[in-house]
Amino acid sequence: MPLSIRLKMTLWYAASLIATLFVLGWLLDAAMHDRLLARTDAELAEELDELVLELQLASDHEQLLKQVGLRFRQHPSFEFQIKTANGQRLFASSRVEDTLLPLPVTPPVGQRRFESARLPMLGDCRVGTQTIERHGDVLAVSTITSLRGLTADLRDLRQLLWVMVPLVVFVSAGGGYWLAVRALRPVDRMTRLAERVTAAQLDERVAITCAHDELGRLGTTLNAMMDRLQNSVEQMQQFTADAAHELRTPIAVIRSTAELALRQPRSEAYYQDSLQAIAEESERMTALADQLLLLAREDAG
């Protein structure tokens, strides 16, 4: 079954809207992921600053472990680890102190690196690592935080998109179909007008609401075509009437002459005169027909 223009317009509109919303949703998801990750890195950087400051203030190894243990052994959101250059762990917060975390490669001294990793006991995490030099020793200081919150935020966003996108598409498609119906309503009027047109009814015209849009120009063109058609039909009717009027006289002469000749026996001379009159009227009819044909060709040309 062929689809109507309204339905085709609605389907094309819905398809383009779905594609647009899909791209926008993907961009929004990527932007939200990057923003949440940047915020997580900023929080890790703050914790790194505090931990590095404590390391720099400690006068000896025992004081270092004591101060760091007091502040960073238990934290609700972050885990901490300090390793030497050869991989020996000097400190770890309480939840990870029983496991040596396989953290990413440490950066050069004085630099920081933020990476995502999957770690035992913590799952998907974000790790911030800074390498410092203290009293001739190179230490890798790491702060770790779980990405469960980030994952939950992204999941909530995606669930919202899965709910909102179909709703927006449904409402927009309904609105698009309604607009298509309104936009194509003049076409329906033109169709009904064309169905009513006959040779005896050529005076109807399309009502033009806006002559400057596409449908307005179509209606104007249709009205102009109806004007030309009406003029042609009227000219043809006038031509037919003129031809009938002009041919009536010679036909009447031929008929009356023939009837008089056949009414009773006549002399040969009478018959010759009658046939001569009929021949003359026939020639007149032929000349008149040629003139009418020439006029018809001029009107058509």
SERO-4910 file (N, C-alpha, C, O; in steps of 0.05 Angstrom, whole numbers):
BEGIN
 pado doro    nc1    nc2    nc3   cac1   cac2   cac3    cc1    cc2    cc3    oc1    oc2    oc3
  Met    A     17    -24      0      0      0      0     18     25      0     34     28     18
  Pro    A     14     42    -20     31     67    -21     25     85      3      2     88     11
  Leu    A     46     97     13     43    115     36     35    143     26     43    152      5
  Ser    A     20    156     43     12    184     36     35    203     41     54    196     55
  Ile    A     34    226     29     55    246     32     57    254     62     79    258     72
  Arg    A     34    256     75     34    264    104     50    244    120     68    251    136
  Leu    A     45    218    115     59    197    130     88    196    123    105    192    140
  Lys    A     95    200     97    123    200     89    138    224    102    160    220    112
  Met    A    125    247    103    138    270    116    142    265    145    163    271    156
  Thr    A    122    252    158    124    246    187    146    226    192    162    230    211
  Leu    A    148    205    175    169    185    179    197    197    174    215    191    189
  Trp    A    200    213    154    226    226    149    233    244    172    256    245    180
  Tyr    A    213    259    182    219    277    204    226    261    229    245    269    243
  Ala    A    212    240    234    218    223    258    246    211    255    261    209    275
  Ala    A    252    201    231    279    188    227    301    208    231    321    202    244
  Ser    A    298    232    220    319    253    223    321    261    252    343    267    262
  Leu    A    298    263    266    298    270    295    312    249    311    328    255    329
  Ile    A    306    223    306    319    202    320    350    202    316    365    200    335
  Ala    A    358    206    291    387    208    286    400    232    300    421    229    311
  Thr    A    386    254    300    396    278    314    398    274    344    419    280    356
  Leu    A    377    262    355    377    258    384    398    236    392    410    238    413
  Phe    A    402    217    374    422    196    380    450    209    381    465    204    399
  Val    A    456    226    361    482    240    361    485    258    385    505    258    398
  Leu    A    463    273    391    465    291    414    467    276    440    482    284    458
  Gly    A    453    253    442    456    237    466    484    226    470    494    225    492
  Trp    A    496    217    447    523    206    449    542    229    457    560    224    473
  Leu    A    539    252    445    556    275    452    552    283    482    572    289    496
  Leu    A    527    283    491    522    290    518    534    270    537    545    277    558
  Asp    A    532    244    530    544    223    547    574    226    548    586    224    570
  Ala    A    587    231    525    616    234    525    624    259    540    644    259    555
  Ala    A    609    281    537    616    306    551    613    302    581    629    312    597
  Met    A    591    289    589    587    284    618    609    266    629    618    271    651
  His    A    616    246    614    638    228    623    664    244    627    677    241    648
  Asp    A    671    260    608    695    276    610    694    296    633    714    300    647
  Arg    A    671    308    637    668    328    658    670    314    686    684    324    704
  Leu    A    657    292    689    658    277    714    686    267    719    696    267    742
  Leu    A    700    258    698    727    249    701    746    271    709    764    268    725
  Ala    A    741    295    697    758    318    703    753    326    732    772    334    746
  Arg    A    728    325    741    723    332    769    736    312    788    746    319    809
  Thr    A    735    286    781    748    266    797    779    271    798    791    268    819
  Asp    A    790    277    775    819    283    775    826    307    792    847    308    805
  Ala    A    808    327    792    813    351    809    813    343    838    829    353    854
  Glu    A    794    326    846    793    317    874    817    300    881    828    303    903
  Leu    A    826    283    862    850    268    867    874    286    870    892    281    887
  Ala    A    875    307    854    898    326    856    898    340    883    920    344    894
  Glu    A    875    347    893    874    360    920    885    341    941    900    349    959
  Glu    A    877    316    940    886    297    960    916    292    956    931    289    976
  Leu    A    926    291    931    954    288    927    970    312    939    991    308    951
  Asp    A    959    336    935    973    359    946    976    357    977    997    363    988
  Glu    A    954    348    990    955    346   1019    975    324   1027    990    328   1046
  Leu    A    975    301   1013    992    279   1021   1022    287   1016   1039    281   1032
  Val    A   1027    299    993   1055    308    987   1064    328   1007   1088    328   1015
  Leu    A   1047    346   1016   1054    366   1036   1062    353   1062   1081    361   1074
  Glu    A   1047    333   1070   1053    318   1095   1080    305   1092   1096    304   1111
  Leu    A   1086    293   1069   1111    280   1065   1135    299   1067   1156    293   1077
  Gln    A   1131    323   1056   1152    343   1056   1157    355   1084   1179    363   1090
  Leu    A   1136    356   1100   1138    367   1127   1151    347   1147   1162    355   1168
  Ala    A   1148    321   1141   1159    301   1160   1189    302   1161   1202    304   1140
  Ser    A   1200    302   1185   1229    305   1189   1244    278   1185   1266    278   1175
  Asp    A   1231    256   1193   1244    230   1190   1224    209   1182   1200    215   1179
  His    A   1233    185   1178   1216    164   1168   1193    157   1188   1170    153   1180
  Glu    A   1200    155   1214   1180    149   1233   1158    170   1235   1134    164   1236
  Gln    A   1166    195   1235   1147    217   1236   1130    217   1211   1106    223   1211
  Leu    A   1142    210   1188   1127    209   1163   1105    189   1165   1082    195   1159
  Leu    A   1111    165   1174   1091    144   1176   1069    151   1196   1046    145   1192
  Lys    A   1077    164   1218   1058    172   1239   1039    193   1228   1014    190   1231
  Gln    A   1049    214   1216   1032    236   1207   1014    226   1184    990    233   1184
  Val    A   1026    212   1166   1009    202   1144    988    182   1153    965    183   1144
  Gly    A    995    165   1173    976    146   1183    953    160   1197    930    151   1194
  Leu    A    958    181   1212    937    195   1226    917    208   1207    893    208   1212
  Arg    A    926    219   1185    908    234   1167    897    217   1144    875    222   1135
  Phe    A    912    196   1135    904    184   1110    899    154   1112    893    141   1092
  Arg    A    900    142   1136    896    114   1138    867    107   1132    861     87   1119
  Gln    A    849    123   1142    820    118   1137    808    143   1125    808    165   1136
  His    A    796    139   1101    783    161   1087    758    150   1074    759    128   1063
  Pro    A    736    165   1076    711    154   1065    710    151   1034    695    135   1024
  Ser    A    727    167   1020    724    167    991    750    160    976    749    153    953
  Phe    A    773    161    990    798    157    976    815    136    990    813    132   1014
  Glu    A    832    123    974    853    105    984    880    117    977    883    132    957
  Phe    A    900    110    993    927    122    989    948    100    990    945     80   1004
  Gln    A    969    105    976    992     87    976   1017    102    970   1018    120    953
  Ile    A   1039     94    984   1065    106    979   1085     83    974   1086     64    990
  Lys    A   1099     84    952   1118     64    945   1145     76    939   1147    100    932
  Thr    A   1166     60    943   1192     69    936   1197     63    906   1180     51    893
  Ala    A   1220     73    896   1226     69    868   1228     40    860   1223     32    837
  Asn    A   1237     23    879   1240     -6    874   1215    -22    879   1215    -46    878
  Gly    A   1192     -8    885   1167    -22    888   1159    -29    917   1138    -40    921
  Gln    A   1176    -22    936   1170    -28    964   1149     -9    974   1151     15    970
  Arg    A   1128    -20    986   1106     -3    996   1113      7   1024   1119     -9   1042
  Leu    A   1112     33   1028   1117     45   1054   1091     50   1070   1091     50   1094
  Phe    A   1069     56   1055   1044     62   1068   1021     55   1050   1023     58   1025
  Ala    A    999     46   1062    974     42   1048    951     46   1067    954     40   1091
  Ser    A    930     57   1058    906     62   1075    894     36   1082    901     15   1071
  Ser    A    876     37   1102    867     12   1115    853     -8   1097    857    -32   1100
  Arg    A    838      1   1077    823    -18   1061    840    -32   1040    832    -52   1028
  Val    A    864    -22   1035    881    -34   1015    908    -42   1026    926    -49   1011
  Glu    A    911    -41   1052    937    -47   1064    945    -76   1062    968    -83   1064
  Asp    A    925    -94   1058    931   -122   1055    936   -131   1026    942   -154   1021
  Thr    A    934   -112   1008    938   -119    979    956    -99    967    953    -75    969
  Leu    A    976   -109    953    994    -91    938    981    -85    911    978   -102    894
  Leu    A    973    -60    909    958    -52    885    976    -50    861    996    -37    862
  Pro    A    968    -63    839    984    -62    814    978    -36    799    964    -35    779
  Leu    A    989    -14    810    983     12    799    998     17    773   1017      3    767
  Pro    A    989     36    757   1002     42    731   1031     51    736   1040     56    758
  Val    A   1046     53    713   1074     61    714   1075     90    725   1059    107    717
  Thr    A   1094     94    744   1096    120    756   1108    140    737   1124    133    720
  Pro    A   1101    166    739   1111    186    721   1139    195    730   1148    187    751
  Pro    A   1153    211    714   1179    222    722   1176    239    747   1154    248    754
  Val    A   1199    244    761   1199    259    786   1187    287    781   1194    301    761
  Gly    A   1169    295    799   1157    321    797   1132    323    779   1120    344    777
  Gln    A   1125    301    766   1102    301    748   1079    284    759   1084    267    777
  Arg    A   1055    288    748   1032    273    757   1020    258    733   1023    266    710
  Arg    A   1006    237    740    992    222    719    966    212    730    965    201    753
  Phe    A    945    215    714    919    205    722    910    184    702    909    189    678
  Glu    A    902    161    712    894    139    695    871    124    708    867    124    732
  Ser    A    856    110    691    835     92    700    846     64    701    862     56    684
  Ala    A    838     49    722    848     22    725    827      5    740    809     16    753
  Arg    A    829    -21    736    812    -39    751    830    -53    773    848    -67    766
  Leu    A    823    -47    798    840    -56    820    825    -76    837    800    -74    840
  Pro    A    839    -95    849    827   -114    868    813   -100    891    823    -80    901
  Met    A    790   -110    899    775    -99    922    761    -73    916    743    -65    930
  Leu    A    769    -59    894    757    -33    889    743    -31    862    726    -14    859
  Gly    A    749    -49    844    736    -48    818    748    -26    801    772    -21    801
  Asp    A    731    -14    785    739      8    767    746     33    784    730     42    800
  Cys    A    771     43    781    780     65    797    794     85    780    801     80    756
  Arg    A    798    108    792    815    129    780    838    133    798    835    136    822
  Val    A    862    133    786    887    134    802    903    159    794    908    164    771
  Gly    A    910    174    815    928    197    810    955    191    824    956    186    848
  Thr    A    976    193    808   1003    186    819   1022    209    813   1023    221    792
  Gln    A   1038    215    834   1058    236    832   1084    225    843   1085    212    864
  Thr    A   1106    230    829   1132    221    838   1147    244    850   1150    265    837
  Ile    A   1157    240    875   1171    262    888   1198    251    898   1203    227    899
  Glu    A   1216    269    904   1242    262    915   1244    273    943   1241    297    947
  Arg    A   1250    256    962   1251    264    990   1277    253   1003   1280    228   1005
  His    A   1294    271   1011   1319    262   1024   1334    242   1007   1345    223   1017
  Gly    A   1335    247    981   1349    229    963   1334    205    955   1343    190    937
  Asp    A   1311    200    967   1294    176    959   1272    185    940   1260    207    943
  Val    A   1267    168    920   1245    173    901   1220    158    910   1222    133    914
  Leu    A   1199    172    915   1174    160    925   1151    164    904   1149    186    892
  Ala    A   1135    143    901   1111    145    883   1087    147    902   1080    128    916
  Val    A   1074    170    901   1051    176    919   1026    173    902   1023    186    881
  Ser    A   1007    157    911    983    151    895    958    156    912    957    149    935
  Thr    A    938    167    899    911    169    911    892    155    892    894    157    868
  Ile    A    874    140    904    856    123    888    827    129    897    822    132    921
  Thr    A    809    130    878    781    133    885    765    116    866    772    113    843
  Ser    A    743    105    876    726     88    860    710    104    840    704    127    845
  Leu    A    704     92    817    688    105    797    659     97    798    644    101    779
  Arg    A    651     85    820    623     76    822    604    100    820    583     98    808
  Gly    A    611    122    833    594    146    832    592    156    803    570    163    794
  Leu    A    615    157    790    614    167    762    598    148    744    582    157    728
  Thr    A    602    122    748    586    102    733    556    105    738    540    103    720
  Ala    A    549    109    764    521    112    771    509    137    758    486    137    748
  Asp    A    524    159    758    514    184    746    510    180    716    490    189    705
  Leu    A    529    167    703    525    162    674    502    143    669    488    146    649
  Arg    A    499    123    686    476    104    683    450    119    686    431    114    671
  Asp    A    448    137    705    423    153    709    418    170    684    395    173    675
  Leu    A    439    182    674    436    199    650    426    182    626    408    191    612
  Arg    A    438    159    622    429    142    600    401    132    603    386    130    584
  Gln    A    393    125    628    365    117    633    346    140    627    325    136    615
  Leu    A    354    164    634    337    187    628    335    191    598    313    197    588
  Leu    A    357    188    584    356    191    555    339    169    542    324    175    523
  Trp    A    340    144    553    324    123    542    294    128    546    278    119    530
  Val    A    288    143    567    259    149    572    251    174    556    230    174    544
  Met    A    268    194    556    261    220    544    261    219    513    244    231    500
  Val    A    281    205    501    283    206    472    258    194    459    248    206    441
  Pro    A    249    170    466    224    160    454    200    178    458    184    182    440
  Leu    A    199    190    482    176    208    488    178    233    470    158    241    458
  Val    A    202    244    467    205    268    450    199    260    421    186    276    406
  Val    A    208    237    412    203    228    384    173    224    379    163    233    359
  Phe    A    160    212    399    131    207    396    115    233    394     99    237    376
  Val    A    121    251    413    107    277    413    114    293    388     96    305    376
  Ser    A    139    293    381    147    309    357    136    297    331    128    312    313
  Ala    A    135    270    330    123    258    306     93    264    304     83    270    282
  Gly    A     79    263    327     51    271    326     47    300    318     30    306    302
  Gly    A     64    318    329     63    346    321     70    349    292     58    366    278
  Gly    A     90    334    282     98    336    254     76    327    235     71    338    214
  Tyr    A     61    305    243     39    296    227     17    316    226      5    321    205
  Trp    A     11    329    249    -10    350    250     -2    373    232    -19    384    218
  Leu    A     23    381    233     32    403    216     31    396    187     24    412    170
  Ala    A     38    370    181     36    361    153      7    362    143      2    370    120
  Val    A    -11    354    160    -40    355    152    -48    383    147    -61    389    127
  Arg    A    -40    402    164    -48    430    160    -34    441    135    -46    456    120
  Ala    A     -9    434    131      6    445    108     -6    435     82     -6    449     62
  Leu    A    -15    410     82    -25    398     57    -55    401     53    -66    391     34
  Arg    A    -68    414     72    -97    418     69   -105    433     43   -125    426     31
  Pro    A    -90    454     35    -96    466      9    -95    446    -14   -110    449    -34
  Val    A    -77    427    -13    -75    407    -34   -101    391    -35   -110    384    -57
  Asp    A   -113    384    -12   -138    370    -12   -160    387    -25   -177    376    -40
  Arg    A   -160    413    -19   -180    430    -32   -176    431    -62   -196    430    -77
  Met    A   -151    432    -71   -146    431   -100   -155    405   -112   -166    405   -134
  Thr    A   -151    383    -98   -159    357   -108   -190    356   -111   -200    347   -132
  Arg    A   -204    364    -91   -234    364    -92   -244    383   -114   -263    376   -128
  Leu    A   -230    405   -118   -238    424   -139   -234    410   -166   -251    412   -184
  Ala    A   -211    397   -170   -206    384   -196   -226    362   -201   -233    357   -224
  Glu    A   -235    348   -180   -255    327   -184   -283    338   -192   -298    325   -205
  Arg    A   -289    363   -184   -314    375   -191   -314    389   -218   -336    396   -229
  Val    A   -291    392   -230   -290    407   -256   -302    390   -278   -295    367   -282
  Thr    A   -321    403   -293   -333    392   -317   -334    414   -338   -328    437   -332
  Ala    A   -341    407   -362   -344    427   -383   -365    447   -377   -364    470   -386
  Ala    A   -385    439   -361   -407    457   -354   -401    473   -328   -417    490   -321
  Gln    A   -380    466   -314   -374    479   -289   -344    485   -287   -328    470   -276
  Leu    A   -337    508   -299   -309    516   -300   -304    542   -286   -282    554   -289
  Asp    A   -323    551   -270   -320    578   -258   -309    577   -229   -305    598   -217
  Glu    A   -304    553   -218   -294    551   -190   -264    555   -191   -250    548   -210
  Arg    A   -254    568   -169   -225    573   -167   -216    566   -139   -231    565   -120
  Val    A   -190    561   -136   -177    555   -110   -174    581    -94   -165    601   -104
  Ala    A   -182    580    -69   -178    603    -51   -149    604    -43   -138    585    -31
  Ile    A   -136    626    -48   -107    630    -42   -105    645    -16   -113    668    -14
  Thr    A    -92    632      4    -88    646     30    -61    660     30    -59    682     42
  Cys    A    -41    649     18    -15    662     17     -3    656    -11      5    633    -17
  Ala    A     -1    677    -27      7    673    -55     37    670    -58     47    665    -80
  His    A     53    673    -36     82    674    -39     95    648    -30    119    644    -35
  Asp    A     80    628    -18     93    603    -12     88    583    -34     75    589    -55
  Glu    A     98    558    -31     97    538    -52     69    531    -59     62    529    -83
  Leu    A     52    526    -39     24    519    -44      9    542    -56     -9    538    -72
  Gly    A     15    567    -47      3    590    -59      9    592    -89     -9    598   -105
  Arg    A     34    588    -96     41    589   -124     28    566   -140     20    570   -163
  Leu    A     26    543   -127     12    521   -140    -17    528   -145    -28    523   -167
  Gly    A    -30    539   -125    -58    547   -128    -62    569   -149    -80    568   -165
  Thr    A    -43    588   -150    -44    609   -171    -41    597   -199    -55    604   -217
  Thr    A    -23    578   -201    -19    564   -227    -43    548   -235    -51    549   -258
  Leu    A    -56    535   -215    -80    519   -221   -103    538   -230   -118    531   -248
  Asn    A   -106    560   -216   -127    580   -224   -122    590   -252   -140    593   -268
  Ala    A    -96    596   -258    -90    606   -285    -96    585   -306   -106    591   -328
  Met    A    -91    559   -300    -97    538   -318   -127    536   -322   -137    531   -344
  Met    A   -143    539   -300   -172    538   -302   -182    561   -319   -201    558   -334
  Asp    A   -170    584   -316   -178    607   -333   -173    601   -363   -191    606   -379
  Arg    A   -150    590   -369   -145    583   -397   -164    561   -407   -173    562   -430
  Leu    A   -169    542   -390   -188    521   -398   -216    532   -403   -229    524   -422
  Gln    A   -224    549   -385   -251    561   -388   -252    578   -413   -272    576   -428
  Asn    A   -232    593   -418   -231    609   -443   -232    592   -468   -245    598   -487
  Ser    A   -217    570   -467   -216    552   -490   -244    539   -495   -253    537   -517
  Val    A   -257    530   -473   -283    518   -476   -303    538   -486   -319    532   -503
  Glu    A   -302    563   -475   -321    584   -484   -316    590   -514   -335    594   -529
  Gln    A   -290    592   -522   -285    597   -550   -295    574   -568   -305    578   -590
  Met    A   -291    549   -558   -301    527   -574   -331    527   -576   -342    521   -597
  Gln    A   -345    534   -554   -374    535   -555   -383    558   -574   -402    554   -589
  Gln    A   -369    581   -572   -376    603   -590   -371    595   -620   -387    601   -637
  Phe    A   -349    581   -624   -342    572   -651   -363    553   -661   -372    555   -685
  Thr    A   -372    535   -644   -393    515   -653   -419    529   -659   -432    523   -679
  Ala    A   -426    549   -642   -451    564   -647   -449    579   -673   -468    580   -689
  Asp    A   -426    593   -678   -423    608   -703   -424    589   -727   -436    596   -748
  Ala    A   -411    566   -725   -411    548   -748   -439    538   -754   -447    536   -777
  Ala    A   -453    531   -732   -481    522   -737   -498    543   -749   -515    538   -767
  His    A   -494    568   -740   -510    590   -752   -503    595   -781   -521    599   -797
  Glu    A   -478    594   -788   -469    600   -815   -477    577   -834   -483    582   -857
  Leu    A   -478    553   -824   -484    530   -841   -514    525   -844   -523    511   -862
  Arg    A   -530    538   -827   -559    533   -827   -571    543   -854   -588    529   -865
  Thr    A   -563    566   -864   -575    578   -888   -570    560   -913   -589    554   -926
  Pro    A   -545    553   -920   -541    536   -944   -554    509   -941   -564    498   -961
  Ile    A   -555    498   -917   -568    472   -913   -598    475   -918   -610    458   -931
  Ala    A   -609    497   -908   -638    501   -913   -644    505   -942   -665    495   -952
  Val    A   -627    519   -957   -631    523   -986   -630    497  -1001   -646    491  -1018
  Ile    A   -610    481   -994   -607    455  -1008   -631    437  -1002   -642    424  -1020
  Arg    A   -640    437   -977   -662    420   -970   -688    429   -984   -702    412   -996
  Ser    A   -694    455   -983   -718    465   -996   -718    461  -1026   -738    454  -1038
  Thr    A   -695    465  -1039   -692    461  -1068   -698    432  -1075   -712    426  -1094
  Ala    A   -686    413  -1059   -690    385  -1065   -719    377  -1060   -729    361  -1076
  Glu    A   -731    387  -1039   -759    380  -1033   -778    389  -1056   -796    375  -1064
  Leu    A   -773    414  -1066   -790    424  -1088   -786    408  -1113   -806    403  -1127
  Ala    A   -762    400  -1118   -757    384  -1143   -769    357  -1141   -777    346  -1162
  Leu    A   -771    346  -1117   -782    319  -1114   -812    318  -1109   -825    297  -1108
  Arg    A   -824    341  -1105   -852    342  -1097   -870    332  -1121   -890    319  -1116
  Gln    A   -863    339  -1145   -878    331  -1169   -859    330  -1193   -837    342  -1192
  Pro    A   -867    316  -1214   -850    315  -1238   -845    343  -1249   -863    360  -1250
  Arg    A   -819    348  -1257   -811    374  -1267   -798    370  -1294   -792    348  -1303
  Ser    A   -794    392  -1306   -780    391  -1332   -750    388  -1328   -740    393  -1306
  Glu    A   -737    380  -1349   -708    377  -1347   -694    402  -1341   -674    402  -1325
  Ala    A   -703    424  -1351   -691    450  -1345   -694    457  -1316   -676    469  -1304
  Tyr    A   -717    450  -1304   -721    456  -1276   -702    440  -1259   -690    450  -1239
  Tyr    A   -699    414  -1266   -681    398  -1251   -652    408  -1253   -637    408  -1233
  Gln    A   -645    417  -1276   -618    428  -1280   -614    454  -1263   -593    457  -1250
  Asp    A   -634    471  -1262   -632    495  -1245   -631    487  -1216   -615    499  -1201
  Ser    A   -646    467  -1208   -645    459  -1179   -618    447  -1172   -607    454  -1151
  Leu    A   -607    430  -1190   -581    419  -1184   -559    440  -1184   -540    439  -1169
  Gln    A   -563    460  -1202   -544    482  -1202   -544    498  -1176   -524    505  -1165
  Ala    A   -569    503  -1165   -571    517  -1140   -559    501  -1117   -546    511  -1099
  Ile    A   -564    474  -1118   -553    457  -1097   -522    457  -1098   -509    458  -1077
  Ala    A   -511    456  -1123   -482    457  -1126   -470    483  -1115   -449    483  -1102
  Glu    A   -484    505  -1121   -474    531  -1112   -474    532  -1081   -455    542  -1069
  Glu    A   -496    523  -1069   -497    523  -1040   -476    504  -1028   -465    510  -1006
  Ser    A   -471    482  -1041   -450    464  -1032   -423    477  -1032   -407    474  -1014
  Glu    A   -417    491  -1054   -392    506  -1056   -390    527  -1034   -369    532  -1022
  Arg    A   -413    540  -1029   -413    560  -1007   -407    547   -980   -393    558   -964
  Met    A   -419    523   -976   -414    509   -951   -385    500   -949   -373    502   -927
  Thr    A   -374    492   -971   -345    484   -971   -327    507   -964   -309    505   -947
  Ala    A   -333    530   -977   -317    554   -971   -320    563   -942   -301    571   -929
  Leu    A   -345    561   -932   -350    569   -904   -336    550   -885   -325    558   -864
  Ala    A   -337    524   -891   -323    504   -874   -293    510   -874   -280    507   -853
  Asp    A   -281    517   -898   -253    523   -899   -246    547   -882   -226    548   -868
  Gln    A   -264    568   -883   -259    592   -867   -261    585   -837   -244    595   -821
  Leu    A   -281    569   -829   -283    562   -801   -259    545   -791   -250    549   -769
  Leu    A   -250    527   -809   -226    511   -801   -202    529   -798   -185    525   -780
  Leu    A   -199    549   -816   -176    568   -814   -178    584   -788   -158    588   -775
  Leu    A   -202    593   -781   -205    607   -756   -199    590   -732   -186    599   -712
  Ala    A   -207    565   -733   -202    546   -711   -172    542   -707   -162    541   -685
  Arg    A   -157    540   -730   -128    536   -729   -115    561   -717    -96    559   -702
  Glu    A   -125    584   -725   -113    609   -715   -118    612   -685   -100    620   -670
  Asp    A   -142    604   -676   -148    605   -647   -131    585   -631   -122    591   -609
  Ala    A   -126    562   -643   -110    542   -630    -80    548   -630    -66    541   -612
  Gly    A    -72    563   -651    -43    569   -653    -35    593   -637    -11    600   -637
***
